[in-house]
């Protein structure tokens, strides 16, 4: 009887420890933001947060352009999109999410006018595979 109870408890414990990929993405995004954001990651660029949108399976990165980069049209959309895509394709930390077909969105806001989006792009599985 004791063995049966122990076996049942062990199975429950092991199952509870295994998060779904959605739960993992939500937790990792929240933890990353708490530990690392905001952070200046390049001259005139700050990373503000990382979120996971469960409904659309989207990892969304929020950035803010600072100083002289804080203006409409400062980004060459084609070059920026290609650079971000190259980084995503080469990222080993995103393998599980890419294999699951998740979307990745990068949103860049103005520091002077935080409601203004200066650049935004989304990549789907067809882009990074």
N, C-alpha and C positions, 0 to 999 in steps of 0.2 A: 504494500500500500504506500509506504514512504517513497519507494522508487517511482511509483506512478505519479505521485504529487510532485516530486522533484523533477521528473521528466516534463510534466505539464508546465511547471513554473519556468524551467529552462527554455522550453520552446516559446513561451510567451515573452520571456525576457529577450531572447535572440531576435524574435520578430519585431519587438518594439524598438530595438536598436537600429533597425534598417529603415532609413527614411526613403521615401520615394525621391526621384530626381527633382520633382517640383519642390518638395519640402527642403531638399538639400540646397537647391538654387535660392530659395527664399532666405534660408538661414545664412548661407554664404554671402549673399548680397548685403544683408543687414549687418553681419559681422564685419565685412570688409569696410563698409561705410563708417561704422562706429570706430574702428581701429585706425583708418587711414584718411578719412575725409574731414574737412577740406584739406587738400594738399596741392601745393604748387608743383606741377609735374614738368613744366617747361617755362621758358620765359614767356610771360603774358598769358599763361594758361593754367587754370586751376581745376582740379577734379573735385566736384561737389558731392557726388553720391553714385551709388550703383543700386538699382532696384530690380526686382523680378516681377513681371506681370504674369500671373498664373493663367489667366484666360487666354492670352495670346502666345504663351510660352516665349516671352521676350525678356532678355536681359537688356536693361537700359542704363546707359552710362550718361551722367549729366556733368557737363563741363561749363566753365565760364571763361570768356575771353576778357583779358584785362588790358588796360592802358591803350597803346596804339593799335592793338588787335581788335579792340572793342568798337568795331564799326561794320556796317552792312557792306558786303562785297569784298571783305578782306580775304576771305577764303576762295581759292580756286576750287569750285565744287568738284570738278572731275579729278583733279590731282589729289584732293583731300579724300575723296571717296576711294580712289585706288590705293592710297597709302594705308587707310584704315582697313580695307579689305585684305591687303597683303599681311598686315599685322595679325588680323583675325585668322587667316589661313595658316599662319606659322605659329599660332599660339598653342602650346601644349596644355595649358591649364584649362582650356575650353573644350577639350576632346569629347568628354561625355556629353556636353550640351550640343556640340556640333553633330555628334552621332545620333542624337535624339531629334535633330532637325529644328532646334530652337532658333529663334530670331534674335538679332543683335541690333540695337538702336543706339546711335550716338547723337546726343543733343547738346548743342553749344549755345549758351545764352550770353547776353550782354551784361556786363557788370553795371554799367550806368542805368540800363533799363532791363531789369531781370525778367520781365515778361516777354522780351523780344528774343526770338530764336534767330541766331545768326547763321546757323548751319545745322542740318539734321539729315541723317541717312540711316536706312535700315537694310540689313543684310538677311537674306533667307538662305535656306539650304541650297537652293540652286546657284547662289552667288559664291558660296565658300567651298562647295564640294568639287 
